[in-house]
């Protein structure tokens, strides 16, 4: 039972659609880059998927840098009708 007195259950049977084809039961989204997390390296604290993602994103940042816009001038909230302080 959940805190709000509801319940959560797991599916016990597969689901099929009106086309009489099984839906993607038990299959998630295919990754863009396949990286295996080897059990022993994971046990030692490594994370090959995270490291590959960081390396990929660092390459994207170098290849397609995005300029950080300059901050706008601060608004005058002094109540002087827009007069400079």
RAMOHU-V207216 format. One record per residue. N is the residue number from 1. RES is the residue in one small letter. PSI is psi in radians with two decimals (* if undefined). Layout:
n = <N N>
res = <RES RES>
psi = <PSI PSI>
//
This chain:
n = <1 2 3 4 5 6 7 8 9 10 11 12 13 14 15 16 17 18 19 20 21 22 23 24 25 26 27 28 29 30 31 32 33 34 35 36 37 38 39 40 41 42 43 44 45 46 47 48 49 50 51 52 53 54 55 56 57 58 59 60 61 62 63 64 65 66 67 68 69 70 71 72 73 74 75 76 77 78 79 80 81 82 83 84 85>
res = <x x x x x x x x x x x x x x x x x x x x x x x x x x x x x x x x x x x x x x x x x x x x x x x x x x x x x x x x x x x x x x x x x x x x x x x x x x x x x x x x x x x x x>
psi = <2.51 2.97 -0.64 0.29 0.26 3.14 2.69 2.32 2.80 2.56 2.42 -0.24 2.75 2.90 2.42 2.72 -3.12 -0.33 0.07 0.66 2.49 2.39 3.00 0.97 2.15 0.11 2.16 -2.71 2.36 2.37 2.68 -0.64 2.14 2.13 2.18 2.31 1.83 2.35 -0.79 -0.72 -0.66 -0.72 -0.64 0.01 0.01 2.76 1.59 -0.60 -0.76 -0.77 -0.71 -0.68 -0.76 -0.77 -0.74 -0.82 -0.63 -0.67 -0.70 -0.69 -0.70 -0.72 -0.58 1.21 2.56 2.18 2.43 2.15 2.62 2.58 2.47 2.91 2.55 2.47 2.65 1.89 0.46 -0.23 0.26 0.35 0.59 0.06 2.44 2.65 *>
//
